[in-house]
Amino acid sequence: MWTGYWPMPWTFGPMIMLLFAIACIAMMFFMMHGHSARSHDDGRPMEILKERYARGEITQAEFEERRRLLGA
């Protein structure tokens, strides 16, 4: 007859909960760390400025002014 008893150590449930909590914290850490690492691209604004100048979207005076503002 089925009694609903499953012979399992009492530590199994708390271990699973602890592993789940650690996995959630690790996932949040890696997601936040990955986002901040991608958002700090120092060379990209100057590259965009050079590309716009090469395509003729901005004049040489605009290029020089914006380059000065970028600090390059």
C-alpha positions in Angstrom: 0.0 0.0 0.0 1.3 3.5 -0.8 2.0 5.6 2.2 3.5 8.6 0.6 6.8 7.9 2.3 9.9 8.6 0.2 13.2 7.6 2.0 15.4 10.6 1.4 17.9 12.3 3.7 16.7 15.4 5.4 19.6 17.4 3.9 18.5 17.0 0.3 15.9 19.7 0.4 18.0 22.4 2.0 20.9 21.5 -0.3 18.8 22.0 -3.4 17.5 25.4 -2.0 21.1 26.5 -1.3 22.3 25.5 -4.7 19.4 27.3 -6.3 20.1 30.5 -4.3 23.8 30.4 -5.3 22.9 29.9 -8.9 20.5 32.9 -8.8 23.1 35.1 -7.2 25.8 34.0 -9.6 23.5 34.6 -12.6 22.7 38.2 -11.4 26.4 38.9 -10.8 27.5 37.7 -14.3 24.6 39.6 -16.0 25.4 42.9 -14.2 29.2 42.5 -14.7 28.8 41.6 -18.4 26.6 44.7 -19.0 29.0 47.1 -17.3 32.0 45.7 -19.2 30.3 46.2 -22.6 29.2 49.7 -21.8 32.7 51.1 -21.4 34.1 51.1 -24.9 36.5 54.1 -24.9 37.6 54.0 -28.5 34.2 53.6 -30.2 33.1 57.3 -30.2 36.3 58.4 -32.0 35.9 55.6 -34.6 32.3 56.7 -35.3 33.5 60.3 -35.7 36.2 59.2 -38.2 33.7 57.1 -40.1 31.2 60.0 -40.4 34.0 62.3 -41.6 35.1 59.7 -44.2 31.6 59.4 -45.5 31.3 63.2 -45.8 28.5 63.5 -43.2 30.5 66.2 -41.3 32.9 68.9 -42.4 36.6 69.1 -41.4 35.7 72.0 -39.0 33.0 69.9 -37.4 35.4 66.9 -37.2 38.1 69.0 -35.5 35.7 70.5 -33.0 34.1 67.2 -32.0 37.6 65.5 -31.8 38.6 68.3 -29.5 35.5 67.8 -27.4 36.2 64.0 -27.1 39.7 64.8 -25.9 41.5 62.8 -28.5 
